[in-house]
């Protein structure tokens, strides 16, 4: 294998490794949140879940994002149950390959 082929192979493997370590988050559209107290309550409840790394709440866009800890899987049913138990309605739930910080940046940039 020549030097160019080895370099290309190394770059390809590095790119694949980086993409496989992308943060996984559950992103929910939630109705009923109207104030900072609502956001704080949801954030506090979801932060207590064992697989939670970070939580982001956007009141204006009605979005709650929960990022998983490395190597752990979020339980979408548990997240939904916590939000409903707090008194809010989950309209949509999706798993995305973004961190809570990336979701926050996207939300702030899209306003």
Jmol script that loads the backbone (N, CA, C; Angstrom):
load data "model"
ATOM      1  N   UNK A   1       0.846  -1.169   0.000  1.00  0.00           N
ATOM      2  CA  UNK A   1       0.000   0.000   0.000  1.00  0.00           C
ATOM      3  C   UNK A   1       0.895   1.237   0.000  1.00  0.00           C
ATOM      4  N   UNK A   2       0.617   2.148  -0.906  1.00  0.00           N
ATOM      5  CA  UNK A   2       1.456   3.344  -0.937  1.00  0.00           C
ATOM      6  C   UNK A   2       0.983   4.358   0.107  1.00  0.00           C
ATOM      7  N   UNK A   3       1.759   5.383   0.262  1.00  0.00           N
ATOM      8  CA  UNK A   3       1.500   6.398   1.295  1.00  0.00           C
ATOM      9  C   UNK A   3       0.145   7.076   1.082  1.00  0.00           C
ATOM     10  N   UNK A   4      -0.192   7.367  -0.152  1.00  0.00           N
ATOM     11  CA  UNK A   4      -1.471   8.037  -0.460  1.00  0.00           C
ATOM     12  C   UNK A   4      -2.652   7.142  -0.078  1.00  0.00           C
ATOM     13  N   UNK A   5      -2.575   5.872  -0.376  1.00  0.00           N
ATOM     14  CA  UNK A   5      -3.647   4.932  -0.038  1.00  0.00           C
ATOM     15  C   UNK A   5      -3.811   4.801   1.467  1.00  0.00           C
ATOM     16  N   UNK A   6      -2.691   4.741   2.184  1.00  0.00           N
ATOM     17  CA  UNK A   6      -2.753   4.654   3.647  1.00  0.00           C
ATOM     18  C   UNK A   6      -3.373   5.907   4.253  1.00  0.00           C
ATOM     19  N   UNK A   7      -3.014   7.052   3.722  1.00  0.00           N
ATOM     20  CA  UNK A   7      -3.568   8.316   4.220  1.00  0.00           C
ATOM     21  C   UNK A   7      -5.066   8.367   3.983  1.00  0.00           C
ATOM     22  N   UNK A   8      -5.502   7.964   2.797  1.00  0.00           N
ATOM     23  CA  UNK A   8      -6.916   7.955   2.468  1.00  0.00           C
ATOM     24  C   UNK A   8      -7.678   6.984   3.366  1.00  0.00           C
ATOM     25  N   UNK A   9      -7.106   5.816   3.601  1.00  0.00           N
ATOM     26  CA  UNK A   9      -7.721   4.829   4.480  1.00  0.00           C
ATOM     27  C   UNK A   9      -7.828   5.369   5.907  1.00  0.00           C
ATOM     28  N   UNK A  10      -6.782   6.007   6.382  1.00  0.00           N
ATOM     29  CA  UNK A  10      -6.783   6.567   7.741  1.00  0.00           C
ATOM     30  C   UNK A  10      -7.843   7.658   7.876  1.00  0.00           C
ATOM     31  N   UNK A  11      -7.955   8.514   6.888  1.00  0.00           N
ATOM     32  CA  UNK A  11      -8.966   9.577   6.919  1.00  0.00           C
ATOM     33  C   UNK A  11     -10.373   9.006   6.895  1.00  0.00           C
ATOM     34  N   UNK A  12     -10.586   7.992   6.099  1.00  0.00           N
ATOM     35  CA  UNK A  12     -11.899   7.358   6.012  1.00  0.00           C
ATOM     36  C   UNK A  12     -12.284   6.725   7.343  1.00  0.00           C
ATOM     37  N   UNK A  13     -11.367   6.002   7.944  1.00  0.00           N
ATOM     38  CA  UNK A  13     -11.630   5.372   9.242  1.00  0.00           C
ATOM     39  C   UNK A  13     -11.878   6.417  10.324  1.00  0.00           C
ATOM     40  N   UNK A  14     -11.132   7.492  10.306  1.00  0.00           N
ATOM     41  CA  UNK A  14     -11.319   8.562  11.297  1.00  0.00           C
ATOM     42  C   UNK A  14     -12.694   9.199  11.143  1.00  0.00           C
ATOM     43  N   UNK A  15     -13.112   9.442   9.908  1.00  0.00           N
ATOM     44  CA  UNK A  15     -14.421  10.033   9.664  1.00  0.00           C
ATOM     45  C   UNK A  15     -15.537   9.094  10.123  1.00  0.00           C
ATOM     46  N   UNK A  16     -15.378   7.811   9.865  1.00  0.00           N
ATOM     47  CA  UNK A  16     -16.388   6.839  10.285  1.00  0.00           C
ATOM     48  C   UNK A  16     -16.458   6.765  11.806  1.00  0.00           C
ATOM     49  N   UNK A  17     -15.322   6.809  12.458  1.00  0.00           N
ATOM     50  CA  UNK A  17     -15.291   6.750  13.922  1.00  0.00           C
ATOM     51  C   UNK A  17     -15.946   7.987  14.519  1.00  0.00           C
ATOM     52  N   UNK A  18     -15.667   9.143  13.960  1.00  0.00           N
ATOM     53  CA  UNK A  18     -16.246  10.386  14.476  1.00  0.00           C
ATOM     54  C   UNK A  18     -17.762  10.380  14.326  1.00  0.00           C
ATOM     55  N   UNK A  19     -18.259   9.899  13.189  1.00  0.00           N
ATOM     56  CA  UNK A  19     -19.706   9.885  12.989  1.00  0.00           C
ATOM     57  C   UNK A  19     -20.397   8.864  13.886  1.00  0.00           C
ATOM     58  N   UNK A  20     -19.708   7.791  14.248  1.00  0.00           N
ATOM     59  CA  UNK A  20     -20.329   6.795  15.105  1.00  0.00           C
ATOM     60  C   UNK A  20     -20.416   7.261  16.552  1.00  0.00           C
ATOM     61  N   UNK A  21     -19.689   8.311  16.913  1.00  0.00           N
ATOM     62  CA  UNK A  21     -19.727   8.844  18.271  1.00  0.00           C
ATOM     63  C   UNK A  21     -20.588  10.094  18.375  1.00  0.00           C
ATOM     64  N   UNK A  22     -21.381  10.376  17.357  1.00  0.00           N
ATOM     65  CA  UNK A  22     -22.275  11.534  17.420  1.00  0.00           C
ATOM     66  C   UNK A  22     -23.271  11.331  18.562  1.00  0.00           C
ATOM     67  N   UNK A  23     -23.580  12.415  19.233  1.00  0.00           N
ATOM     68  CA  UNK A  23     -24.515  12.338  20.355  1.00  0.00           C
ATOM     69  C   UNK A  23     -25.913  11.982  19.862  1.00  0.00           C
ATOM     70  N   UNK A  24     -26.606  11.190  20.653  1.00  0.00           N
ATOM     71  CA  UNK A  24     -27.986  10.840  20.346  1.00  0.00           C
ATOM     72  C   UNK A  24     -28.888  11.564  21.333  1.00  0.00           C
ATOM     73  N   UNK A  25     -29.923  12.176  20.805  1.00  0.00           N
ATOM     74  CA  UNK A  25     -30.874  12.894  21.648  1.00  0.00           C
ATOM     75  C   UNK A  25     -32.288  12.538  21.247  1.00  0.00           C
ATOM     76  N   UNK A  26     -33.198  12.699  22.198  1.00  0.00           N
ATOM     77  CA  UNK A  26     -34.629  12.609  21.915  1.00  0.00           C
ATOM     78  C   UNK A  26     -35.146  14.029  21.924  1.00  0.00           C
ATOM     79  N   UNK A  27     -35.825  14.389  20.845  1.00  0.00           N
ATOM     80  CA  UNK A  27     -36.352  15.744  20.669  1.00  0.00           C
ATOM     81  C   UNK A  27     -37.876  15.652  20.671  1.00  0.00           C
ATOM     82  N   UNK A  28     -38.507  16.404  21.574  1.00  0.00           N
ATOM     83  CA  UNK A  28     -39.958  16.344  21.718  1.00  0.00           C
ATOM     84  C   UNK A  28     -40.575  17.717  21.482  1.00  0.00           C
ATOM     85  N   UNK A  29     -41.743  17.721  20.833  1.00  0.00           N
ATOM     86  CA  UNK A  29     -42.556  18.924  20.727  1.00  0.00           C
ATOM     87  C   UNK A  29     -43.590  18.819  21.833  1.00  0.00           C
ATOM     88  N   UNK A  30     -43.632  19.844  22.691  1.00  0.00           N
ATOM     89  CA  UNK A  30     -44.442  19.784  23.907  1.00  0.00           C
ATOM     90  C   UNK A  30     -45.378  20.989  23.984  1.00  0.00           C
ATOM     91  N   UNK A  31     -46.657  20.739  24.178  1.00  0.00           N
ATOM     92  CA  UNK A  31     -47.628  21.813  24.371  1.00  0.00           C
ATOM     93  C   UNK A  31     -47.872  22.034  25.854  1.00  0.00           C
ATOM     94  N   UNK A  32     -48.154  23.282  26.205  1.00  0.00           N
ATOM     95  CA  UNK A  32     -48.520  23.618  27.574  1.00  0.00           C
ATOM     96  C   UNK A  32     -47.446  24.355  28.354  1.00  0.00           C
ATOM     97  N   UNK A  33     -46.224  24.415  27.816  1.00  0.00           N
ATOM     98  CA  UNK A  33     -45.152  25.152  28.498  1.00  0.00           C
ATOM     99  C   UNK A  33     -45.328  26.639  28.194  1.00  0.00           C
ATOM    100  N   UNK A  34     -45.436  27.455  29.250  1.00  0.00           N
ATOM    101  CA  UNK A  34     -45.676  28.878  29.012  1.00  0.00           C
ATOM    102  C   UNK A  34     -44.690  29.796  29.720  1.00  0.00           C
ATOM    103  N   UNK A  35     -43.914  29.274  30.651  1.00  0.00           N
ATOM    104  CA  UNK A  35     -43.026  30.157  31.413  1.00  0.00           C
ATOM    105  C   UNK A  35     -41.714  29.441  31.753  1.00  0.00           C
ATOM    106  N   UNK A  36     -40.794  30.219  32.292  1.00  0.00           N
ATOM    107  CA  UNK A  36     -39.494  29.670  32.675  1.00  0.00           C
ATOM    108  C   UNK A  36     -39.630  28.603  33.758  1.00  0.00           C
ATOM    109  N   UNK A  37     -40.628  28.738  34.616  1.00  0.00           N
ATOM    110  CA  UNK A  37     -40.863  27.744  35.662  1.00  0.00           C
ATOM    111  C   UNK A  37     -41.233  26.394  35.032  1.00  0.00           C
ATOM    112  N   UNK A  38     -42.031  26.439  33.957  1.00  0.00           N
ATOM    113  CA  UNK A  38     -42.394  25.205  33.229  1.00  0.00           C
ATOM    114  C   UNK A  38     -41.127  24.526  32.691  1.00  0.00           C
ATOM    115  N   UNK A  39     -40.306  25.326  32.038  1.00  0.00           N
ATOM    116  CA  UNK A  39     -39.074  24.794  31.447  1.00  0.00           C
ATOM    117  C   UNK A  39     -38.160  24.212  32.519  1.00  0.00           C
ATOM    118  N   UNK A  40     -38.031  24.923  33.635  1.00  0.00           N
ATOM    119  CA  UNK A  40     -37.164  24.469  34.721  1.00  0.00           C
ATOM    120  C   UNK A  40     -37.666  23.157  35.317  1.00  0.00           C
ATOM    121  N   UNK A  41     -38.982  23.024  35.470  1.00  0.00           N
ATOM    122  CA  UNK A  41     -39.554  21.800  36.020  1.00  0.00           C
ATOM    123  C   UNK A  41     -39.306  20.596  35.136  1.00  0.00           C
ATOM    124  N   UNK A  42     -39.506  20.774  33.840  1.00  0.00           N
ATOM    125  CA  UNK A  42     -39.262  19.682  32.890  1.00  0.00           C
ATOM    126  C   UNK A  42     -37.775  19.325  32.876  1.00  0.00           C
ATOM    127  N   UNK A  43     -36.936  20.334  32.830  1.00  0.00           N
ATOM    128  CA  UNK A  43     -35.491  20.092  32.802  1.00  0.00           C
ATOM    129  C   UNK A  43     -35.041  19.328  34.046  1.00  0.00           C
ATOM    130  N   UNK A  44     -35.548  19.705  35.191  1.00  0.00           N
ATOM    131  CA  UNK A  44     -35.170  19.046  36.444  1.00  0.00           C
ATOM    132  C   UNK A  44     -35.603  17.581  36.450  1.00  0.00           C
ATOM    133  N   UNK A  45     -36.837  17.311  36.009  1.00  0.00           N
ATOM    134  CA  UNK A  45     -37.345  15.930  35.987  1.00  0.00           C
ATOM    135  C   UNK A  45     -36.544  15.049  35.030  1.00  0.00           C
ATOM    136  N   UNK A  46     -36.297  15.569  33.825  1.00  0.00           N
ATOM    137  CA  UNK A  46     -35.607  14.769  32.808  1.00  0.00           C
ATOM    138  C   UNK A  46     -34.132  14.580  33.132  1.00  0.00           C
ATOM    139  N   UNK A  47     -33.533  15.522  33.838  1.00  0.00           N
ATOM    140  CA  UNK A  47     -32.130  15.411  34.229  1.00  0.00           C
ATOM    141  C   UNK A  47     -31.904  14.266  35.207  1.00  0.00           C
ATOM    142  N   UNK A  48     -32.942  13.869  35.910  1.00  0.00           N
ATOM    143  CA  UNK A  48     -32.834  12.785  36.893  1.00  0.00           C
ATOM    144  C   UNK A  48     -32.856  11.394  36.261  1.00  0.00           C
ATOM    145  N   UNK A  49     -33.253  11.294  34.992  1.00  0.00           N
ATOM    146  CA  UNK A  49     -33.263   9.984  34.333  1.00  0.00           C
ATOM    147  C   UNK A  49     -31.829   9.487  34.195  1.00  0.00           C
ATOM    148  N   UNK A  50     -31.595   8.197  34.419  1.00  0.00           N
ATOM    149  CA  UNK A  50     -30.218   7.679  34.474  1.00  0.00           C
ATOM    150  C   UNK A  50     -29.391   7.838  33.196  1.00  0.00           C
ATOM    151  N   UNK A  51     -30.006   7.849  32.037  1.00  0.00           N
ATOM    152  CA  UNK A  51     -29.245   7.941  30.787  1.00  0.00           C
ATOM    153  C   UNK A  51     -29.078   9.377  30.288  1.00  0.00           C
ATOM    154  N   UNK A  52     -29.583  10.351  31.031  1.00  0.00           N
ATOM    155  CA  UNK A  52     -29.564  11.753  30.580  1.00  0.00           C
ATOM    156  C   UNK A  52     -28.217  12.416  30.813  1.00  0.00           C
ATOM    157  N   UNK A  53     -27.663  12.970  29.734  1.00  0.00           N
ATOM    158  CA  UNK A  53     -26.428  13.759  29.783  1.00  0.00           C
ATOM    159  C   UNK A  53     -26.772  15.242  29.930  1.00  0.00           C
ATOM    160  N   UNK A  54     -27.732  15.731  29.113  1.00  0.00           N
ATOM    161  CA  UNK A  54     -28.090  17.152  29.115  1.00  0.00           C
ATOM    162  C   UNK A  54     -29.536  17.310  28.650  1.00  0.00           C
ATOM    163  N   UNK A  55     -30.148  18.416  29.073  1.00  0.00           N
ATOM    164  CA  UNK A  55     -31.525  18.733  28.674  1.00  0.00           C
ATOM    165  C   UNK A  55     -31.558  20.177  28.206  1.00  0.00           C
ATOM    166  N   UNK A  56     -32.286  20.423  27.115  1.00  0.00           N
ATOM    167  CA  UNK A  56     -32.494  21.785  26.606  1.00  0.00           C
ATOM    168  C   UNK A  56     -33.986  21.978  26.377  1.00  0.00           C
ATOM    169  N   UNK A  57     -34.522  23.110  26.847  1.00  0.00           N
ATOM    170  CA  UNK A  57     -35.935  23.425  26.658  1.00  0.00           C
ATOM    171  C   UNK A  57     -36.036  24.776  25.971  1.00  0.00           C
ATOM    172  N   UNK A  58     -36.798  24.847  24.874  1.00  0.00           N
ATOM    173  CA  UNK A  58     -37.064  26.094  24.156  1.00  0.00           C
ATOM    174  C   UNK A  58     -38.559  26.375  24.259  1.00  0.00           C
ATOM    175  N   UNK A  59     -38.929  27.354  25.089  1.00  0.00           N
ATOM    176  CA  UNK A  59     -40.342  27.662  25.314  1.00  0.00           C
ATOM    177  C   UNK A  59     -41.045  28.156  24.049  1.00  0.00           C
ATOM    178  N   UNK A  60     -40.402  29.081  23.326  1.00  0.00           N
ATOM    179  CA  UNK A  60     -41.041  29.671  22.146  1.00  0.00           C
ATOM    180  C   UNK A  60     -41.346  28.632  21.076  1.00  0.00           C
ATOM    181  N   UNK A  61     -40.411  27.713  20.864  1.00  0.00           N
ATOM    182  CA  UNK A  61     -40.602  26.714  19.812  1.00  0.00           C
ATOM    183  C   UNK A  61     -41.194  25.410  20.350  1.00  0.00           C
ATOM    184  N   UNK A  62     -41.474  25.374  21.650  1.00  0.00           N
ATOM    185  CA  UNK A  62     -42.116  24.228  22.304  1.00  0.00           C
ATOM    186  C   UNK A  62     -41.320  22.935  22.139  1.00  0.00           C
ATOM    187  N   UNK A  63     -40.004  23.046  22.283  1.00  0.00           N
ATOM    188  CA  UNK A  63     -39.125  21.888  22.077  1.00  0.00           C
ATOM    189  C   UNK A  63     -38.397  21.521  23.366  1.00  0.00           C
ATOM    190  N   UNK A  64     -38.350  20.223  23.630  1.00  0.00           N
ATOM    191  CA  UNK A  64     -37.556  19.682  24.727  1.00  0.00           C
ATOM    192  C   UNK A  64     -36.596  18.668  24.109  1.00  0.00           C
ATOM    193  N   UNK A  65     -35.302  18.835  24.379  1.00  0.00           N
ATOM    194  CA  UNK A  65     -34.289  17.906  23.870  1.00  0.00           C
ATOM    195  C   UNK A  65     -33.561  17.266  25.039  1.00  0.00           C
ATOM    196  N   UNK A  66     -33.429  15.953  24.972  1.00  0.00           N
ATOM    197  CA  UNK A  66     -32.729  15.196  26.012  1.00  0.00           C
ATOM    198  C   UNK A  66     -31.594  14.437  25.336  1.00  0.00           C
ATOM    199  N   UNK A  67     -30.373  14.720  25.770  1.00  0.00           N
ATOM    200  CA  UNK A  67     -29.185  14.075  25.199  1.00  0.00           C
ATOM    201  C   UNK A  67     -28.774  12.889  26.067  1.00  0.00           C
ATOM    202  N   UNK A  68     -28.431  11.796  25.412  1.00  0.00           N
ATOM    203  CA  UNK A  68     -28.009  10.578  26.123  1.00  0.00           C
ATOM    204  C   UNK A  68     -26.545  10.666  26.543  1.00  0.00           C
ATOM    205  N   UNK A  69     -26.234  10.022  27.658  1.00  0.00           N
ATOM    206  CA  UNK A  69     -24.844   9.855  28.070  1.00  0.00           C
ATOM    207  C   UNK A  69     -24.164   8.921  27.076  1.00  0.00           C
ATOM    208  N   UNK A  70     -22.857   9.055  26.935  1.00  0.00           N
ATOM    209  CA  UNK A  70     -22.094   8.187  26.033  1.00  0.00           C
ATOM    210  C   UNK A  70     -22.359   6.724  26.348  1.00  0.00           C
ATOM    211  N   UNK A  71     -22.671   5.961  25.319  1.00  0.00           N
ATOM    212  CA  UNK A  71     -22.868   4.529  25.467  1.00  0.00           C
ATOM    213  C   UNK A  71     -24.200   4.118  26.075  1.00  0.00           C
ATOM    214  N   UNK A  72     -25.089   5.084  26.321  1.00  0.00           N
ATOM    215  CA  UNK A  72     -26.383   4.762  26.909  1.00  0.00           C
ATOM    216  C   UNK A  72     -27.512   5.104  25.942  1.00  0.00           C
ATOM    217  N   UNK A  73     -28.649   4.487  26.171  1.00  0.00           N
ATOM    218  CA  UNK A  73     -29.815   4.696  25.319  1.00  0.00           C
ATOM    219  C   UNK A  73     -30.920   5.343  26.133  1.00  0.00           C
ATOM    220  N   UNK A  74     -31.512   6.377  25.558  1.00  0.00           N
ATOM    221  CA  UNK A  74     -32.626   7.052  26.218  1.00  0.00           C
ATOM    222  C   UNK A  74     -33.894   6.225  26.061  1.00  0.00           C
ATOM    223  N   UNK A  75     -34.732   6.249  27.070  1.00  0.00           N
ATOM    224  CA  UNK A  75     -36.018   5.558  27.045  1.00  0.00           C
ATOM    225  C   UNK A  75     -37.093   6.577  26.672  1.00  0.00           C
ATOM    226  N   UNK A  76     -37.532   6.544  25.419  1.00  0.00           N
ATOM    227  CA  UNK A  76     -38.513   7.508  24.921  1.00  0.00           C
ATOM    228  C   UNK A  76     -39.816   7.451  25.720  1.00  0.00           C
ATOM    229  N   UNK A  77     -40.217   6.249  26.134  1.00  0.00           N
ATOM    230  CA  UNK A  77     -41.447   6.115  26.927  1.00  0.00           C
ATOM    231  C   UNK A  77     -41.303   6.788  28.283  1.00  0.00           C
ATOM    232  N   UNK A  78     -40.135   6.658  28.907  1.00  0.00           N
ATOM    233  CA  UNK A  78     -39.892   7.294  30.208  1.00  0.00           C
ATOM    234  C   UNK A  78     -39.864   8.812  30.071  1.00  0.00           C
ATOM    235  N   UNK A  79     -39.266   9.306  28.989  1.00  0.00           N
ATOM    236  CA  UNK A  79     -39.226  10.749  28.745  1.00  0.00           C
ATOM    237  C   UNK A  79     -40.638  11.278  28.553  1.00  0.00           C
ATOM    238  N   UNK A  80     -41.419  10.595  27.727  1.00  0.00           N
ATOM    239  CA  UNK A  80     -42.812  10.994  27.500  1.00  0.00           C
ATOM    240  C   UNK A  80     -43.595  10.972  28.808  1.00  0.00           C
ATOM    241  N   UNK A  81     -43.432   9.925  29.590  1.00  0.00           N
ATOM    242  CA  UNK A  81     -44.146   9.804  30.868  1.00  0.00           C
ATOM    243  C   UNK A  81     -43.783  10.941  31.819  1.00  0.00           C
ATOM    244  N   UNK A  82     -42.515  11.302  31.902  1.00  0.00           N
ATOM    245  CA  UNK A  82     -42.092  12.398  32.773  1.00  0.00           C
ATOM    246  C   UNK A  82     -42.723  13.722  32.349  1.00  0.00           C
ATOM    247  N   UNK A  83     -42.760  13.970  31.048  1.00  0.00           N
ATOM    248  CA  UNK A  83     -43.339  15.223  30.548  1.00  0.00           C
ATOM    249  C   UNK A  83     -44.849  15.255  30.817  1.00  0.00           C
ATOM    250  N   UNK A  84     -45.521  14.141  30.568  1.00  0.00           N
ATOM    251  CA  UNK A  84     -46.969  14.062  30.810  1.00  0.00           C
ATOM    252  C   UNK A  84     -47.265  14.176  32.302  1.00  0.00           C
ATOM    253  N   UNK A  85     -46.473  13.493  33.138  1.00  0.00           N
ATOM    254  CA  UNK A  85     -46.658  13.572  34.594  1.00  0.00           C
ATOM    255  C   UNK A  85     -46.458  14.997  35.114  1.00  0.00           C
ATOM    256  N   UNK A  86     -45.639  15.775  34.409  1.00  0.00           N
ATOM    257  CA  UNK A  86     -45.407  17.167  34.802  1.00  0.00           C
ATOM    258  C   UNK A  86     -46.573  18.069  34.368  1.00  0.00           C
ATOM    259  N   UNK A  87     -47.502  17.508  33.567  1.00  0.00           N
ATOM    260  CA  UNK A  87     -48.691  18.265  33.181  1.00  0.00           C
ATOM    261  C   UNK A  87     -48.697  18.821  31.771  1.00  0.00           C
ATOM    262  N   UNK A  88     -47.851  18.276  30.908  1.00  0.00           N
ATOM    263  CA  UNK A  88     -47.750  18.796  29.541  1.00  0.00           C
ATOM    264  C   UNK A  88     -48.083  17.702  28.532  1.00  0.00           C
ATOM    265  N   UNK A  89     -48.356  18.119  27.304  1.00  0.00           N
ATOM    266  CA  UNK A  89     -48.715  17.187  26.238  1.00  0.00           C
ATOM    267  C   UNK A  89     -47.551  17.023  25.268  1.00  0.00           C
ATOM    268  N   UNK A  90     -47.176  15.776  24.992  1.00  0.00           N
ATOM    269  CA  UNK A  90     -46.142  15.483  24.002  1.00  0.00           C
ATOM    270  C   UNK A  90     -46.839  15.298  22.662  1.00  0.00           C
ATOM    271  N   UNK A  91     -46.525  16.173  21.718  1.00  0.00           N
ATOM    272  CA  UNK A  91     -47.156  16.152  20.398  1.00  0.00           C
ATOM    273  C   UNK A  91     -46.361  15.301  19.413  1.00  0.00           C
ATOM    274  N   UNK A  92     -45.033  15.375  19.512  1.00  0.00           N
ATOM    275  CA  UNK A  92     -44.156  14.666  18.579  1.00  0.00           C
ATOM    276  C   UNK A  92     -42.881  14.274  19.315  1.00  0.00           C
ATOM    277  N   UNK A  93     -42.346  13.112  18.983  1.00  0.00           N
ATOM    278  CA  UNK A  93     -41.113  12.631  19.600  1.00  0.00           C
ATOM    279  C   UNK A  93     -40.249  12.012  18.509  1.00  0.00           C
ATOM    280  N   UNK A  94     -38.975  12.394  18.470  1.00  0.00           N
ATOM    281  CA  UNK A  94     -38.070  11.831  17.470  1.00  0.00           C
ATOM    282  C   UNK A  94     -36.668  11.691  18.052  1.00  0.00           C
ATOM    283  N   UNK A  95     -35.930  10.723  17.539  1.00  0.00           N
ATOM    284  CA  UNK A  95     -34.542  10.527  17.921  1.00  0.00           C
ATOM    285  C   UNK A  95     -33.684  11.179  16.852  1.00  0.00           C
ATOM    286  N   UNK A  96     -32.718  11.994  17.292  1.00  0.00           N
ATOM    287  CA  UNK A  96     -31.845  12.712  16.361  1.00  0.00           C
ATOM    288  C   UNK A  96     -30.391  12.480  16.747  1.00  0.00           C
ATOM    289  N   UNK A  97     -29.499  12.590  15.775  1.00  0.00           N
ATOM    290  CA  UNK A  97     -28.062  12.431  16.008  1.00  0.00           C
ATOM    291  C   UNK A  97     -27.428  13.804  16.214  1.00  0.00           C
ATOM    292  N   UNK A  98     -27.847  14.475  17.283  1.00  0.00           N
ATOM    293  CA  UNK A  98     -27.321  15.784  17.660  1.00  0.00           C
ATOM    294  C   UNK A  98     -27.245  15.851  19.176  1.00  0.00           C
ATOM    295  N   UNK A  99     -26.330  16.662  19.677  1.00  0.00           N
ATOM    296  CA  UNK A  99     -26.273  16.907  21.115  1.00  0.00           C
ATOM    297  C   UNK A  99     -27.319  17.961  21.472  1.00  0.00           C
ATOM    298  N   UNK A 100     -27.598  18.107  22.753  1.00  0.00           N
ATOM    299  CA  UNK A 100     -28.525  19.147  23.204  1.00  0.00           C
ATOM    300  C   UNK A 100     -27.980  20.525  22.825  1.00  0.00           C
ATOM    301  N   UNK A 101     -26.677  20.702  22.906  1.00  0.00           N
ATOM    302  CA  UNK A 101     -26.052  21.984  22.543  1.00  0.00           C
ATOM    303  C   UNK A 101     -26.228  22.279  21.055  1.00  0.00           C
ATOM    304  N   UNK A 102     -26.114  21.248  20.219  1.00  0.00           N
ATOM    305  CA  UNK A 102     -26.310  21.442  18.776  1.00  0.00           C
ATOM    306  C   UNK A 102     -27.762  21.786  18.469  1.00  0.00           C
ATOM    307  N   UNK A 103     -28.685  21.147  19.157  1.00  0.00           N
ATOM    308  CA  UNK A 103     -30.111  21.453  18.970  1.00  0.00           C
ATOM    309  C   UNK A 103     -30.378  22.891  19.401  1.00  0.00           C
ATOM    310  N   UNK A 104     -29.805  23.277  20.517  1.00  0.00           N
ATOM    311  CA  UNK A 104     -29.965  24.660  21.011  1.00  0.00           C
ATOM    312  C   UNK A 104     -29.429  25.662  19.973  1.00  0.00           C
ATOM    313  N   UNK A 105     -28.247  25.392  19.430  1.00  0.00           N
ATOM    314  CA  UNK A 105     -27.666  26.269  18.421  1.00  0.00           C
ATOM    315  C   UNK A 105     -28.547  26.362  17.182  1.00  0.00           C
ATOM    316  N   UNK A 106     -29.092  25.226  16.760  1.00  0.00           N
ATOM    317  CA  UNK A 106     -29.998  25.215  15.606  1.00  0.00           C
ATOM    318  C   UNK A 106     -31.246  26.048  15.879  1.00  0.00           C
ATOM    319  N   UNK A 107     -31.803  25.924  17.086  1.00  0.00           N
ATOM    320  CA  UNK A 107     -33.007  26.654  17.455  1.00  0.00           C
ATOM    321  C   UNK A 107     -32.735  28.162  17.504  1.00  0.00           C
ATOM    322  N   UNK A 108     -31.618  28.523  18.088  1.00  0.00           N
ATOM    323  CA  UNK A 108     -31.267  29.948  18.197  1.00  0.00           C
ATOM    324  C   UNK A 108     -30.987  30.542  16.821  1.00  0.00           C
ATOM    325  N   UNK A 109     -30.368  29.741  15.950  1.00  0.00           N
ATOM    326  CA  UNK A 109     -30.057  30.212  14.597  1.00  0.00           C
ATOM    327  C   UNK A 109     -31.284  30.303  13.713  1.00  0.00           C
ATOM    328  N   UNK A 110     -32.303  29.516  14.000  1.00  0.00           N
ATOM    329  CA  UNK A 110     -33.512  29.460  13.176  1.00  0.00           C
ATOM    330  C   UNK A 110     -34.567  30.465  13.556  1.00  0.00           C
ATOM    331  N   UNK A 111     -34.321  31.269  14.583  1.00  0.00           N
ATOM    332  CA  UNK A 111     -35.331  32.240  15.043  1.00  0.00           C
ATOM    333  C   UNK A 111     -35.394  33.444  14.176  1.00  0.00           C
TER     334      UNK A 111
END
end "model"
wireframe off; spacefill off
backbone 0.3
color backbone group
